Amino acid sequence: MKLIYDERFRGSSYAQDNAAMPGRMEAALSGLGGTAWERVAPPAATLEQLHLAHDPAYVQTVVEDPERFAMASLAAGGAILAGRLAHGGDPAFACIRPPGHHASRMGAWGHCTFSNLALALLVLRAERRIESAFVIDFDAHTGDGTRDVLAGWPQAEIFNPFAATAEEYLALVEVRLAAIGQADILAVSAGFDAYKLDVGHKLDTPDFGSLGTLIREASVRHCRGRRFAVLEGGYYLKDLGANVLAFCQGFAG
Ligand SMILES: [Zn+2]
């Protein structure tokens, strides 16, 4: 597996933005230091690529805030690189910010700017590498932006699991992943805010490992093993590294 990361993600100038809070990216990466996964820095997404997912007028509003654009286009480029690596047979986890699943064609909210995961899939489709995709978004919040950006693509299925307890949640995921059918790639919006001490108040650290394992096994069964994940939410910094590591271990296999 490859880790997509750039040192510039560490910086923070939006103090009131949860996704950019000081120390968050360090926390997300803290469990991965002892692993053998190679880190790869991404190129930023180009305007041409961003226009696959977003209205040019919206992209222009971001361009006019150079600091925001630099970070968001780098995050989008990280997701694109993760998708490319996954398509080539290397599973990938993109540890990026800002997150993307609340970014729609015309705008964004919830700490997001560009629709990183959806854009990565649209780039692969534009390059004629894929025709279909399955998305699982296990963030505590619905990926409304991903749904909006992929709305015109019926062969891109999106699954946001919701259940009352962790046991029911994992059972629901297992059942749904067994019923995917064939897809050209499996993409994951990996949000860690469903953690028991985060806003979602549900999953424990080993549950993120189980999610990673279930998703890896599904990708092998249904998607020729092609899989990539991008970081979305997750704000309980003390345990974020352990949760990211647990997921990545299950996901990498
Ligand atoms: Zn969230």
Residues whose N, C-alpha, C, O or C-beta is under 5 A from the ligand:
A	BS01	ZN	D139 A140 H141 G191 D193 G233
